[in-house]
């Protein structure tokens, strides 16, 4: 059975600024930082396995936020 392809993610300029602010914020909760990183990487066409390796989280978490 073939593997399912990840949905392409597109991010607008205003959303990109919000994601950058959340991923770099000192007072941002850890889970929000990770979510912002996942969305940014997916928007840059990173594969799910590459995101998992870079961020150090589970495949299911990446699939949820992708």
Secondary structure by P-SEA (a helix, b strand, c coil): cbbbbccbbbbcaaaaaaaaaaaccccccaaaaaaaaaaaaaaacccaaaaaaaacccaaaaaaac
